[in-house]
Amino acid sequence: MDSVAKDAVSKIDMSRVPDNLVFGLDIGTRSVVGTVGYKDSTNGFVVVAQVAQEHDTRAMIDGQIHDIGAVAQTIEKIHVKLEALTGRKFQDVCIAAAGRVLKTVEATADMHFNGETVVTEDHVYSLNMLGVEKAYERLREETREDGMQFYCVGYSVKQYFQNDYPISNLEGHKSTEIKTELIATFLPDEVVDGLYAAVERAGLFVANLTLEPIAAINVAIPEKFRLLNIALVDVGAGTSDISITRDGAIVAYGMIPAAGDEVTEAVARTYLTDFTEADRMKCSSTFNEEVEYHDIMGLPQKIASEELISSVEETVRKITKSVSDRITELNGGKSVSAIFVVGGGGKICGFTKSLAEYQGIAEERVALRGKEVLGDVTFLQREINVDSLLVTPIGICLNYYEQKNNFIFVYVNGERIKLYDNNKLTIMDAAMQMGFPNEQLFPKRGEAITYYVNGEKRMQRGESGEAAVIRINGKETGINTPIASNDRIEIQPSTIGKAAELIVGRLPEFKSTLSFVFNGTKMSSARLVLANGELVSEFYQLRDGDRIEVLDYCTLRQLLELMDITNYSNLTVNNMPADMDTKVYDNFTIQCDMEVWGNGADGMAGESQNSEDGVDGEAEEPHIQGIMGDSRDISITVNGNPVVLKNKENYILVDVLDFYPVDTSVAHGDHLEIEVDGQACDFTHPVRPGASVRIEWVG
């Protein structure tokens, strides 16, 4: 890496250098380049210091980290040298990933305003983030069956729209609607995780992550050239990263896992050297007429550079053909107009010529880009040789100013997860990323029941469950709380509430009574209720789909049975002859001749009587529930206790409540269990002498 100061340790004059510097690392397959710099007042970039360090072993292959510890040691050496050169401390670093197993997704997003609005930088940022999120969702759907996780490592805007009109820069314009079309790039989590692990092990924190071709193209192909159909090829040691421009935008990204290392391996095989010596020979051949080396026997050797170049010609042609084929594929099946080549792997003699042949374009339209594209870059280190090797390292630093798109790590219930930081992350985002079930985040009501009352559809909701208990760094909080790197989040799942319960007696319609006059006495009766056509008591539990009818009448037969009147004649309703099916509505009058009704003082409570002092008084309107006719006493047991039922000829279970204290007005448990002689029943069940009754609130 002769273009970068490898061993410079003399301090640089930092008196006029601002405090806020960007630290970038180009973590390559063969070496790591560290760059420290800043944007100046003319929007150019000043490289304050730059250092390169080769890996001691093949810790990376084809852009993928294989030995995290070894790569971390290389990064640490770079870090120490840059701090020594500048006298500054650096903790945050910008990095780039090679396009290995790269996935690109096109997406569109739009934002609508209430009335004409001046578009701000925040609006544009939010619009782009919305597009990235849509691209991410689409990729997740496409790869769901594979079970792979991908992370966004950058994006490029193809076109903005202001009220459907194409525009290059939205900021400052008035609009009611803005739109973006972009390409988002994603890599598998193992690629990104390896980079983060190496950087963090070296004691640094990733401030920004981008893709190597994005970093390179922002330097090598300025926007003024992007109207042309141009390909940029960043040829490193392990990968050749490709990007395509057309119509003013970057339209595609791609890569092939072949680059300089394949050439180095060919040199090693031909001249019987180890990999490191072969790599030195390859680099030397690009600027020396002869190459000196030692073979594996330790013998000194010397060959002409032309001979070495000729020996690897087949390998170079194989690589350039693969690159050309990928360019054609990314460009819609046709050749591009020109190709710019950056990176050390592309400096081998014959690379650009061979690539031009395979693309079918003139040789002069394929060229190495170096010093000529770095005209806006100032270097404070005099010993640096400015060439194509520096394009990507500087682009990594510049990308920090364009797209601050770093990831953060947090812990959810002890599991470490990575999140794409859009500056709006909350606990909800972390929970979704780790796949925490959505239904366990929010309280869920118990199962509802839907029923009908007199044809009107109603619903009784279940009880609400308890919300999830959420803590961040030990402090209880809410699901929408913002999160930061290394936060520790604990989520205790929410619960499901109790299923809906409703008895007939709680229906508003049931509370009203039916009033009528019987043989001159005003009386009242509970409304009769039908459930799915069958008569039920007030304690009937409604079920889903039940059709309830609360009748506004009783038949004469039903009223007489309720009053236990069995011997009668000359029945009339409202002075009209009536039969058993005659309907009795509110305030109707019933007359009949009875042979037996009541039994003295124990008879029907409802006849007008005088008070003890002889003054006329009015009795309360009686509610029918007693026996009309001969009465008899029966003995039963209720919950194991002896009870005597009195004043009726026949008894049903509801009569027990007159003689045994059971509070049914307020629930004292989940539900009321009712049994007669061990058989579950409702309150209309007959009760006979000696019956064993059980009435208990349970739950």
C-alpha positions in Angstrom: 0.0 0.0 0.0 2.6 2.6 -1.1 -0.1 5.2 -1.7 -0.9 5.4 2.1 1.5 6.2 5.0 2.1 2.8 6.6 4.5 3.7 9.3 4.2 7.4 9.7 4.4 8.4 13.3 5.4 12.0 13.2 2.6 14.3 14.5 0.7 16.5 12.1 0.2 20.2 12.7 -3.4 20.2 14.2 -3.5 23.9 15.2 -6.0 24.8 12.4 -7.8 21.5 12.3 -11.4 21.6 13.8 -12.4 19.4 16.7 -15.1 17.4 14.9 -13.3 14.9 12.7 -14.7 11.9 10.8 -12.9 8.6 11.3 -13.4 6.1 8.5 -12.2 2.5 8.1 -12.0 0.6 4.8 -11.8 -2.9 6.1 -10.5 -4.8 3.0 -9.7 -8.4 2.4 -5.9 -7.8 2.3 -5.6 -4.6 4.3 -7.3 -1.9 6.4 -7.1 1.8 5.5 -7.9 4.3 8.2 -8.8 7.9 7.3 -9.4 10.9 9.5 -10.7 14.2 8.0 -13.4 16.8 7.7 -15.4 18.8 5.2 -14.1 22.3 4.8 -16.0 25.6 4.1 -16.0 25.0 0.3 -17.6 21.6 0.8 -14.4 19.9 -0.1 -12.8 17.2 2.0 -9.6 17.5 4.0 -7.7 14.3 4.8 -5.9 15.0 8.0 -4.2 11.6 8.3 -4.4 8.3 6.6 -2.7 5.0 7.6 -2.8 1.5 6.0 -2.1 -1.8 7.7 -2.1 -5.3 6.0 -3.6 -8.3 7.8 -0.9 -10.6 9.2 -2.9 -13.6 8.1 -5.7 -14.3 5.6 -8.2 -13.2 8.2 -10.7 -12.1 5.5 -11.6 -14.0 2.3 -13.8 -12.5 -0.4 -14.8 -9.6 1.8 -16.0 -11.8 4.6 -14.4 -11.7 8.0 -13.2 -15.2 9.0 -11.0 -14.3 12.0 -12.7 -11.6 14.0 -9.8 -11.4 16.5 -7.2 -11.0 13.9 -9.1 -8.2 12.0 -9.7 -6.5 15.4 -5.9 -6.4 16.0 -5.3 -4.8 12.6 -8.0 -2.2 13.3 -6.5 -1.5 16.7 -3.1 -0.9 15.1 -4.6 1.7 12.7 -6.5 3.3 15.6 -3.3 3.7 17.7 -1.3 5.2 14.7 -4.0 7.7 13.8 -4.3 8.9 17.4 -0.5 9.2 17.6 -0.4 11.2 14.3 -3.2 13.6 15.3 -3.0 13.8 19.0 -6.8 13.2 19.1 -8.9 10.5 20.6 -11.3 8.6 18.3 -14.1 6.3 19.5 -16.8 6.5 16.7 -15.9 5.1 13.3 -17.5 4.9 9.9 -17.1 1.6 8.0 -18.2 0.0 4.7 -19.2 -3.5 3.8 -18.3 -5.3 0.5 -21.3 -6.3 -1.6 -21.0 -10.0 -0.8 -24.4 -11.7 -1.1 -25.8 -8.2 -1.8 -29.6 -7.8 -2.1 -31.0 -4.7 -3.7 -34.7 -3.7 -3.5 -36.4 -0.8 -5.3 -39.1 1.0 -3.4 -41.3 4.1 -3.5 -42.7 6.2 -0.7 -44.8 9.3 -0.5 -45.9 11.9 2.1 -49.0 14.1 2.0 -49.4 17.4 3.7 -52.5 19.3 4.8 -52.1 22.2 2.4 -49.0 23.6 0.8 -46.0 23.1 3.0 -42.3 24.1 2.6 -40.3 20.8 2.5 -37.6 20.7 5.1 -34.5 18.5 5.5 -36.5 16.5 8.1 -39.3 15.8 5.7 -36.8 14.5 3.1 -35.1 12.3 5.7 -38.4 10.9 6.9 -39.5 10.2 3.3 -36.3 8.3 2.5 -36.6 6.3 5.7 -40.1 5.4 4.8 -38.9 4.1 1.5 -36.1 2.1 3.2 -38.6 0.6 5.6 -40.9 -0.4 2.7 -37.9 -2.0 0.9 -37.0 -3.9 4.1 -40.6 -5.2 4.5 -40.6 -6.4 0.9 -37.3 -8.2 1.3 -38.5 -9.8 4.5 -41.5 -11.2 2.7 -39.3 -12.5 -0.1 -36.8 -14.2 2.2 -39.3 -15.3 5.0 -39.0 -19.0 4.0 -35.1 -18.9 4.0 -35.1 -17.7 7.6 -32.3 -15.2 6.8 -32.0 -11.8 8.4 -30.9 -8.9 6.3 -29.8 -5.4 7.2 -29.9 -2.2 5.2 -26.4 -0.9 4.5 -27.3 2.0 2.4 -29.7 3.5 -0.2 -29.6 5.6 -3.3 -32.4 7.9 -4.4 -33.2 7.4 -8.0 -35.8 10.3 -8.2 -37.7 12.7 -6.1 -41.2 14.1 -7.0 -42.8 17.3 -6.0 -46.6 17.0 -6.7 -45.8 14.3 -9.2 -43.2 16.5 -11.0 -39.7 15.0 -11.1 -37.2 17.1 -9.2 -33.6 16.7 -8.0 -33.8 18.3 -4.6 -37.0 18.7 -2.6 -35.8 20.8 0.2 -37.1 24.4 0.3 -39.9 23.8 -2.3 -43.6 24.1 -1.5 -45.6 21.0 -2.0 -48.7 19.2 -1.0 -47.2 15.8 -1.8 -43.6 14.5 -2.1 -42.4 11.2 -3.3 -39.2 9.2 -3.6 -38.0 6.3 -5.7 -34.9 4.6 -4.3 -32.8 1.5 -4.2 -32.0 0.1 -0.8 -29.2 -2.3 -0.4 -29.1 -5.2 2.1 -26.6 -7.7 3.4 -27.1 -10.9 5.5 -26.7 -10.4 9.2 -23.5 -12.5 9.4 -21.6 -10.1 7.2 -22.7 -7.1 9.1 -22.3 -8.8 12.5 -18.7 -9.8 11.7 -17.8 -6.2 10.9 -19.4 -4.8 14.0 -17.8 -7.5 16.2 -14.3 -6.7 14.9 -14.8 -3.0 15.3 -16.2 -3.3 18.8 -13.5 -5.7 19.9 -11.0 -3.0 18.9 -12.7 -0.7 21.3 -14.6 1.4 18.8 -18.2 2.1 18.1 -19.8 2.1 14.6 -21.2 5.5 13.9 -22.1 4.8 10.3 -22.2 1.8 7.9 -22.4 2.0 4.2 -21.7 -0.2 1.2 -18.3 0.0 -0.5 -19.7 0.7 -4.0 -21.9 3.5 -2.5 -18.8 5.0 -0.9 -16.8 4.7 -4.1 -19.3 6.0 -6.5 -19.9 9.2 -4.5 -16.3 10.1 -5.1 -15.6 8.5 -8.5 -18.8 9.5 -10.4 -20.0 13.0 -9.3 -23.7 13.7 -9.9 -22.9 15.8 -13.0 -21.8 12.6 -14.8 -24.7 10.4 -13.7 -26.9 11.3 -16.7 -24.5 9.0 -18.6 -24.8 5.2 -18.5 -21.6 4.5 -16.6 -20.4 1.5 -14.5 -18.1 1.9 -11.5 -16.0 -1.2 -10.6 -14.3 -1.2 -7.2 -11.8 -4.1 -7.5 -10.5 -5.0 -4.1 -8.7 -8.1 -3.0 -11.7 -10.4 -2.4 -14.6 -8.8 -4.3 -15.3 -6.6 -7.3 -18.2 -4.3 -6.3 -20.2 -2.8 -9.2 -22.6 0.2 -9.4 -24.4 1.6 -12.5 -25.6 5.1 -13.2 -28.1 6.3 -15.7 -30.5 9.2 -16.2 -29.0 11.1 -13.3 -29.3 8.4 -10.7 -27.6 5.2 -9.4 -29.8 2.5 -10.8 -28.2 -0.8 -9.7 -25.6 -2.4 -7.4 -23.9 -5.8 -7.6 -20.7 -7.7 -7.0 -18.7 -10.8 -8.0 -16.6 -12.7 -5.4 -13.4 -12.5 -7.5 -10.7 -9.8 -7.5 -7.1 -9.3 -6.8 -6.6 -12.3 -4.5 -7.3 -14.6 -7.5 -4.4 -13.0 -9.4 -2.2 -13.3 -6.3 -3.0 -17.0 -6.0 -2.1 -17.5 -9.7 1.3 -15.8 -9.1 1.9 -18.0 -6.0 1.2 -21.2 -8.0 3.3 -20.2 -10.9 6.4 -19.0 -9.0 6.2 -21.2 -6.0 5.9 -18.5 -3.3 3.7 -18.0 -0.3 0.6 -15.8 -0.6 2.2 -12.7 1.0 5.3 -12.8 -1.3 3.1 -13.3 -4.3 1.0 -10.3 -3.4 4.1 -8.2 -3.1 5.3 -9.4 -6.6 1.9 -8.6 -8.2 1.9 -5.0 -6.8 5.6 -4.5 -7.8 4.9 -5.5 -11.4 2.6 -2.5 -11.9 5.5 0.0 -11.5 8.8 -1.9 -11.9 10.3 -3.5 -15.0 11.6 -6.4 -13.0 10.4 -8.2 -9.9 12.7 -9.8 -7.4 11.5 -12.5 -5.0 12.3 -15.6 -2.9 10.7 -18.9 -3.7 9.5 -21.4 -1.1 13.1 -22.9 -1.1 14.4 -19.5 0.0 16.3 -19.0 -3.2 16.4 -15.5 -4.7 14.8 -15.1 -8.1 14.3 -12.3 -10.6 11.7 -12.1 -13.5 10.6 -9.4 -15.9 7.3 -7.8 -15.0 6.0 -8.6 -18.5 6.5 -12.3 -17.8 4.6 -12.1 -14.5 1.7 -10.2 -16.2 1.6 -12.7 -19.0 1.5 -15.6 -16.5 -1.7 -14.3 -14.9 -3.4 -13.1 -18.1 -5.9 -16.1 -18.2 -6.9 -15.3 -14.6 -7.3 -11.6 -15.3 -9.5 -12.4 -18.3 -11.6 -14.8 -16.3 -12.2 -12.1 -13.7 -12.9 -9.3 -16.2 -15.4 -11.6 -18.1 -17.3 -12.2 -14.9 -17.3 -8.5 -14.1 -18.5 -7.6 -17.7 -21.3 -10.2 -17.6 -22.5 -8.8 -14.2 -22.4 -5.2 -15.6 -24.5 -6.3 -18.6 -27.0 -8.1 -16.4 -27.3 -5.0 -14.0 -27.7 -2.7 -17.0 -30.7 -4.5 -18.5 -28.9 -6.8 -20.9 -26.7 -4.2 -22.7 -23.3 -2.7 -22.4 -22.6 0.6 -20.6 -21.1 3.6 -22.3 -18.0 3.8 -20.0 -16.4 2.1 -17.1 -14.5 3.6 -14.2 -12.2 1.3 -12.2 -11.0 2.0 -8.7 -9.2 -0.2 -6.1 -5.9 -1.9 -6.0 -7.1 -5.1 -7.7 -7.8 -3.2 -10.9 -4.2 -1.9 -11.2 -2.8 -5.1 -12.6 -1.7 -4.5 -16.2 -4.3 -5.7 -18.8 -7.3 -5.5 -16.5 -8.9 -2.4 -18.1 -8.1 -3.5 -21.6 -9.6 -7.0 -21.1 -12.8 -5.5 -19.5 -13.2 -3.2 -22.5 -13.0 -6.1 -24.9 -15.6 -8.1 -23.0 -18.0 -5.1 -22.8 -17.5 -4.4 -26.5 -16.6 -0.7 -26.0 -13.5 1.3 -26.9 -10.4 0.7 -24.7 -10.2 4.4 -23.8 -13.7 4.2 -22.3 -12.4 1.9 -19.5 -10.0 3.7 -17.1 -8.6 3.7 -13.6 -9.9 6.6 -11.6 -7.7 8.1 -9.0 -6.1 11.5 -8.7 -8.4 13.1 -11.3 -11.5 12.4 -9.2 -9.9 13.6 -5.9 -9.5 17.2 -7.0 -11.7 18.4 -4.1 -9.7 16.5 -1.6 -6.7 18.0 0.3 -4.1 15.8 2.0 -2.2 17.2 4.9 0.3 14.3 4.7 2.9 15.0 2.0 4.0 11.4 1.7 0.7 10.1 0.4 0.6 9.1 -3.3 -2.9 9.9 -4.5 -4.3 7.1 -6.7 -7.4 4.9 -7.1 -6.7 3.1 -3.8 -7.9 6.1 -1.9 -11.3 6.5 -3.6 -13.3 4.1 -1.3 -11.6 5.1 2.0 -12.4 8.8 1.4 -15.9 7.9 0.2 -16.6 6.1 3.5 -15.9 9.3 5.4 -17.9 11.5 3.0 -20.9 9.1 3.3 -21.1 10.0 7.0 -22.3 13.4 6.0 -24.9 12.0 3.5 -26.4 9.1 5.2 -26.0 8.6 9.0 -27.5 5.1 9.0 -25.8 3.2 11.7 -27.2 0.2 13.6 -27.6 -0.1 17.3 -27.6 -3.1 19.6 -30.1 -3.6 22.4 -31.0 -6.5 24.6 -34.6 -7.8 24.8 -35.2 -10.3 27.5 -31.5 -11.1 27.5 -31.3 -11.6 23.7 -28.9 -9.2 21.8 -30.5 -7.8 18.7 -29.4 -5.3 16.1 -31.7 -2.5 14.8 -31.3 -0.1 11.9 -31.2 3.3 13.6 -33.6 5.8 11.9 -33.4 8.1 15.0 -37.0 7.1 15.9 -36.5 3.7 17.4 -38.8 2.6 20.3 -39.3 -0.5 22.4 -41.9 -1.5 20.0 -39.4 -1.7 17.1 -37.0 -3.8 19.3 -39.9 -6.2 20.2 -40.9 -6.6 16.6 -37.3 -7.1 15.4 -36.9 -10.0 17.8 -40.2 -11.5 16.8 -42.0 -10.9 20.1 -45.6 -11.9 19.6 -47.7 -8.8 19.0 -50.7 -10.2 21.0 -48.4 -10.5 24.0 -47.5 -6.8 23.9 -51.0 -5.4 24.4 -53.8 -6.5 26.8 -56.3 -8.7 25.1 -60.0 -8.9 26.0 -61.5 -12.2 26.8 -63.8 -13.8 24.2 -66.9 -11.7 23.5 -70.4 -13.0 22.9 -72.8 -11.7 20.3 -76.5 -12.1 20.9 -79.8 -10.6 19.9 -82.5 -9.1 22.1 -85.9 -8.7 20.4 -84.0 -8.8 17.0 -81.4 -6.2 17.9 -77.8 -7.3 17.6 -75.7 -6.7 20.7 -72.3 -7.7 22.0 -71.0 -8.3 25.5 -67.2 -7.8 25.6 -64.9 -9.9 27.6 -62.9 -8.4 30.4 -59.7 -6.6 29.5 -56.5 -8.4 30.3 -53.5 -6.8 32.0 -51.0 -4.9 29.8 -47.5 -6.1 29.3 -45.0 -5.0 32.0 -42.1 -3.3 30.2 -38.9 -2.2 31.8 -35.9 -0.4 30.3 -32.7 -0.6 32.2 -34.7 -1.7 35.3 -37.2 1.2 35.2 -40.9 0.5 34.3 -42.0 2.3 31.1 -44.2 2.1 28.1 -44.0 0.4 24.7 -43.4 3.7 22.8 -40.4 4.7 24.9 -37.3 5.7 22.7 -34.3 3.4 23.0 -30.6 3.9 22.6 -27.6 1.6 22.0 -27.0 -1.1 24.7 -30.4 -0.5 26.4 -31.6 -3.6 28.3 -35.3 -4.2 27.8 -37.5 -6.6 29.7 -41.0 -7.5 28.5 -43.4 -9.5 30.6 -46.2 -10.6 28.3 -49.7 -9.2 28.6 -52.6 -11.4 29.6 -56.0 -12.4 28.2 -59.0 -11.2 30.1 -61.9 -13.3 31.3 -64.4 -14.3 28.7 -67.7 -12.4 28.6 -70.5 -13.5 30.9 -74.1 -12.2 31.0 -77.2 -13.5 32.6 -80.8 -12.7 31.5 -81.5 -10.9 34.7 -78.9 -8.2 33.8 -80.6 -7.2 30.6 -82.1 -3.8 30.8 -85.4 -5.1 29.4 -85.7 -7.7 32.1 -85.8 -5.1 34.9 -89.2 -3.9 34.0 -92.3 -5.8 35.1 -95.7 -6.6 33.6 -98.5 -5.0 35.7 -102.1 -6.2 35.5 -105.3 -6.2 37.7 -106.6 -9.5 38.8 -110.0 -9.6 40.3 -109.6 -6.0 41.4 -106.1 -6.4 42.9 -103.2 -4.7 41.1 -100.4 -7.2 40.6 -97.1 -7.5 38.7 -95.0 -10.2 37.2 -91.4 -10.5 35.9 -91.2 -10.4 32.1 -91.0 -13.7 30.5 -87.9 -14.4 28.5 -87.3 -16.8 25.7 -83.8 -18.0 24.6 -83.9 -19.5 21.2 -87.6 -20.1 21.6 -87.4 -21.8 25.0 -88.5 -20.2 28.3 -85.6 -19.4 30.6 -85.1 -17.9 34.0 -83.3 -14.7 34.9 -80.2 -16.7 35.8 -79.8 -18.1 32.3 -76.2 -17.6 31.0 -76.2 -16.1 27.5 -74.2 -17.9 24.8 -72.7 -16.7 21.6 -75.4 -16.4 19.0 -78.4 -16.6 21.4 -81.6 -15.0 20.3 -83.4 -13.5 23.3 -87.0 -12.4 23.4 -88.2 -10.4 26.3 -91.9 -10.6 26.0 -94.2 -7.6 26.6 -97.0 -10.0 27.4 -97.9 -13.2 29.2 -100.5 -15.7 28.1 -103.4 -16.2 30.5 -102.2 -19.8 31.0 -98.7 -18.6 32.1 -100.1 -16.0 34.6 -102.5 -18.5 36.1 -99.7 -21.1 36.5 -97.5 -18.4 38.1 -100.3 -17.7 40.6 -100.9 -21.5 41.1 -104.6 -21.0 40.2 -106.0 -24.3 39.0 -109.8 -24.1 39.7 -111.5 -21.2 37.9 -114.4 -20.4 35.6 -115.8 -17.4 33.6 -112.4 -16.1 32.5 -112.4 -12.6 31.0 -109.6 -10.2 29.9 -110.5 -6.6 29.6 -114.2 -7.7 30.1 -114.0 -10.0 27.0 -114.2 -13.8 27.2 -110.7 -15.3 27.1 -109.0 -18.7 26.7 -105.7 -20.0 27.9 -103.8 -18.5 24.9 -105.2 -15.0 25.3 -102.3 -12.5 25.6 -102.2 -10.2 28.7 -100.3 -6.9 28.2 -99.4 -4.2 30.6 -102.3 -2.8 32.7 -104.8 -5.4 31.3 -107.6 -6.5 33.6 -108.4 -10.2 34.4 -111.6 -11.5 36.0 -112.5 -15.0 36.9 -114.5 -17.0 39.4 -112.3 -19.1 41.6 -113.2 -22.0 43.9 -109.9 -21.8 45.8 -107.5 -18.8 46.0 -105.1 -18.5 48.9 -105.6 -19.8 52.4 -106.6 -17.1 54.9 -103.6 -15.1 56.1 -101.3 -17.2 54.0 -103.3 -16.5 50.8 -102.2 -14.3 48.0 -100.7 -11.0 49.2 -102.4 -8.4 47.2 -105.9 -7.9 48.6 -106.6 -4.5 50.0 -106.7 -4.6 53.8 -107.1 -2.1 56.6 -104.3 -1.1 58.9 -104.5 -2.2 62.5 -105.8 1.1 63.7 -108.7 0.9 61.3 -107.4 3.6 58.9 -107.6 2.6 55.3 -104.2 1.9 53.8 -102.8 0.8 50.4 -100.9 -2.5 50.2 -97.8 -2.6 48.0 -98.3 -4.1 44.5 -97.6 -7.8 44.9 -95.1 -9.5 42.7 -96.1 -13.0 41.7 -93.9 -15.7 43.1 -96.0 -17.4 45.8 -98.4 -20.4 45.5 -102.0 -19.8 44.7 -103.9 -22.7 46.0 -103.4 -25.4 48.7 -99.9 -25.2 50.3 -97.7 -27.8 51.7 -94.3 -27.8 53.5 -91.4 -29.9 52.3 -88.0 -30.6 53.8 -84.8 -30.5 51.8 -81.0 -29.9 52.3 -79.2 -26.9 50.9 -75.4 -27.0 50.9 -75.8 -29.7 53.6 -78.1 -27.6 55.8 -81.7 -28.6 56.5 -84.3 -26.2 55.0 -88.1 -26.3 55.0 -90.0 -24.8 52.0 -93.4 -23.4 52.9 -96.6 -21.9 51.5 -96.7 -23.6 48.0 -98.1 -26.7 46.6 -95.2 -27.2 44.1 -91.7 -25.8 44.3 -89.0 -24.8 41.9 -85.3 -24.0 42.7 -85.8 -20.3 42.8 -88.2 -20.8 45.8 -85.2 -21.9 47.8 -83.9 -18.4 47.8 -86.8 -17.3 50.0 -85.7 -19.7 52.8 -81.9 -20.0 52.3 -79.6 -16.9 52.1 -77.8 -16.7 48.7 -76.8 -13.3 47.5 -77.4 -13.3 43.7 -77.4 -9.5 43.3 -73.6 -9.2 43.2 -71.1 -11.8 41.9 -69.0 -13.4 44.6 -67.0 -15.5 42.3 -66.6 -16.4 38.6 -69.9 -18.1 38.3 -72.8 -19.7 40.3 -73.0 -23.5 40.3 -76.4 -24.9 40.8 -77.3 -28.6 41.3 -80.3 -30.6 42.4 -79.5 -34.2 43.5 -76.1 -33.9 41.8 -77.5 -32.7 38.5 -76.6 -29.3 37.1 -79.7 -27.2 36.4 -81.2 -23.7 36.4 -83.6 -22.0 38.8 -86.7 -23.3 37.1 -85.9 -26.9 38.0 -88.5 -28.7 40.2 -87.7 -29.3 43.8 -89.3 -32.3 45.6 -89.3 -33.5 49.2 -85.9 -34.8 50.4 -84.0 -33.1 47.5 -80.3 -32.3 48.0 -79.6 -28.8 46.7 -76.2 -27.1 46.1 -76.0 -23.3 45.3 -72.5 -21.9 45.5 -70.4 -19.1 44.0 -67.1 -20.6 42.7 -63.9 -19.2 41.2 
